[in-house]
Amino acid sequence: MLEGFIQGIETRALVPEEFDERLWVVAVEKVTVTTRGKLVFSFKDGTEIEG
């Protein structure tokens, strides 16, 4: 199942043009809202991005 998903990702454009729920579930562990109202995206590989 995962292998098929990876093959599907490899055939797509580099930047998705619309939301992809399967990609979200595979990549994102959690999103945290800070007390300042910022969003912190925590990815399953340990990367965090504040936006």
C-alpha positions as CSV (number, residue, x, y, z in Angstrom):
1,M,0.0,0.0,0.0
2,L,2.7,2.5,1.0
3,E,4.8,1.5,-2.1
4,G,1.8,2.3,-4.3
5,F,1.4,5.7,-2.6
6,I,5.1,6.5,-3.0
7,Q,4.9,5.7,-6.7
8,G,1.8,7.9,-7.0
9,I,3.7,10.8,-5.4
10,E,6.7,10.4,-7.7
11,T,4.5,10.9,-10.8
12,R,2.9,14.1,-9.6
13,A,4.0,17.7,-9.9
14,L,6.6,18.8,-7.4
15,V,4.2,21.3,-5.7
16,P,0.6,20.0,-5.2
17,E,-2.0,22.3,-6.6
18,E,-4.7,21.1,-4.2
19,F,-4.9,19.5,-0.8
20,D,-4.0,15.8,-0.7
21,E,-5.3,14.1,2.4
22,R,-3.2,11.0,1.9
23,L,0.0,13.1,1.7
24,W,-1.0,15.0,4.8
25,V,-1.6,11.7,6.8
26,V,1.7,10.2,5.7
27,A,3.8,13.4,6.3
28,V,2.3,15.4,9.2
29,E,2.4,14.2,12.8
30,K,0.7,17.2,14.4
31,V,-0.1,20.9,14.1
32,T,0.2,23.0,17.3
33,V,-1.2,26.5,17.7
34,T,1.1,28.6,19.9
35,T,-0.1,31.3,22.4
36,R,0.9,33.9,19.8
37,G,-1.5,32.3,17.2
38,K,1.3,30.8,15.1
39,L,1.1,27.3,13.7
40,V,3.9,24.8,14.2
41,F,3.8,21.9,11.8
42,S,5.5,18.8,13.2
43,F,6.4,16.2,10.5
44,K,6.9,12.5,11.1
45,D,10.6,12.9,10.2
46,G,11.1,15.2,13.2
47,T,11.2,18.5,11.1
48,E,9.2,21.4,12.6
49,I,8.1,24.5,10.6
50,E,6.5,27.6,12.2
51,G,4.2,29.6,10.0
